[in-house]
């Protein structure tokens, strides 16, 4: 099998897994959410006395902090829950892939530059 074919097969498998598995992952809190719920940790700068004195608006209750494009393993504006979760999984996987490709490209260029410098000094700098 050619290298390009193998890469395409793995990419397709990763997208399918991201789309399908993300649906089940979303029903359980992640590690950070679990720790916050379990230990009742409050964000930095959180003032319980001030919060008790000022009633929260409906928007504040719904927002629960800063908005996120992939909040709760879904994409805002997609009405179908399964499609929203699948799309969030695919977007997240694509972002991770992009970052890893960028890191790999940067490291390979750095390695090539280091090898060229080493080869130049090995022949006496000629």
N, C-alpha and C positions, 0 to 999 in steps of 0.2 A: 504494500500500500504506500502511496506517495505521502510525503510529509504534509502537504497541504490538505489532503483528504483526511488524514488523521486529525489534524487541527480542527477541521470543519465538523467532524463527527463528535469530537469532544466539546466543541462550542455548542452544537445543537443539543447534546445531552445535558450540558450545564444549564442552558436556557429552559429546557423541559423540566429539569429538577427544580430550578428556581421558581418557575411558574406554578408547579404543583405542590411542592413542599411548603412554600410560603403560606399557603392556605391553612395548613395545620399548625404551623408555628405561630400564627397570629392569635390563636385562642389562648395561649399561655404567655404570662408576662416574661420578659427577658430578665437577665440577671440584675440589671440596674433597677428595673421596675420592682422586682421582687425584694431587693434590698431596701429600697425606699419604703415599700409597704410594710415589710417585716420589722424594720427598725424605726419607722416613723421619722425618717430624716427629712428635714426641711431645707429648702434651698438657702444659699448664703444671702444674708440680708433680710430674711423672712422674719417679720415681727408679728407674733400671735396676738399681742395686745391691740395693735393697730388694726389687724384683720378683724378682730372681734368688734371693735368700735365702728368699723366701716362695713356695711353690708355689701356683699359681692353682687355685681350685676350678672344678668344671665349670660352676657358675652364672656365675662371673666370665668364663670363656671364652665362654660363650654370650651373655652380656649385652654385653660389649665396651663398657662405659661406662654411660651413662644410657639408660634405656628411652625409646622414642619411639612414639607411637601410629601413626605412618606410617613406621616403620623399613623401609628397603630397598624403598621404593615399594609397600608392601603394608599391609593392615590386619590386625592380630593377631586371631586367632580365626576368620578366614574360611578354610576349608580349601581351596577352589578357588583356585589361583594366579592365573588370569586374572581371576576375580571380585574377588579381593583387590587386584590391581593397578588394575583399573578403578575400584573404590570409592575407593582412595587418590587416584587422579587426579581423580575427581569431588569428593571432599572438599577436596583442595588447591585446585582451581579455585574452589569455592564460598567458601573462606576468602579467596582473593585478591580475588574479586568483592566480598565483604562489606567488606573493608578499603578497596577502591577506592571503593565507594559511600559509605562513611563519610567518607573524605577529600573526595570530591566534594561531599557534603552540607555538610560543615563549611566548605569553601572558598566554596560558593555563599552560605551564610548570612553569612559574613564579608564577601563582596563586596556583598551586598544592604545590609548594615549600613553599609558604607563609602559606598555610593552614596547612601543616605538622609542620612548626615551631610553629604556634599558638596552635595546638593541643598538642604539646610537652610541651609548657609552661603552658597550662591549667591544666595538671595533675601533676604539681609541678616539671616537668623536669625529671620524672622517666622513 
